[in-house]
Amino acid sequence: MVARAAISQATVAVNNILGKNLKFYCPKTYPYVIPVGGKYAVAKIGPFIFSGIIGWLLKGLVELNYLLSIMPIGYALKTWLRGLYVFIKNDRLG
């Protein structure tokens, strides 16, 4: 997150130093998911905040989306489902 903000700030600063259309820096907010433990997570997407099992499900979808971006679809689904199975099998919440 810090690098993204630094690049955005640098773009505004360079344009202001060069005298091109003076602008104020307005930081952007990006969506995020924070795993809390077990089947709980907190996710913020736009103005919406999801917590608990819904946040955890969103975390799983983010993981699947990443795997789909680096692997063929069949292998990505197989890997994601295997990880999900192992997690659910070993999850000790009480």
Secondary structure, 3 states (H helix, E strand, C coil): CHHHHHHHHHHHHHHHHCCCCCCCCCCCCCCEEEEEECCEEEEEECCEEEEEHHHHHHHHHHHHHHHHHHCCHHHHHHHHHHHHHHHHHHCCCC
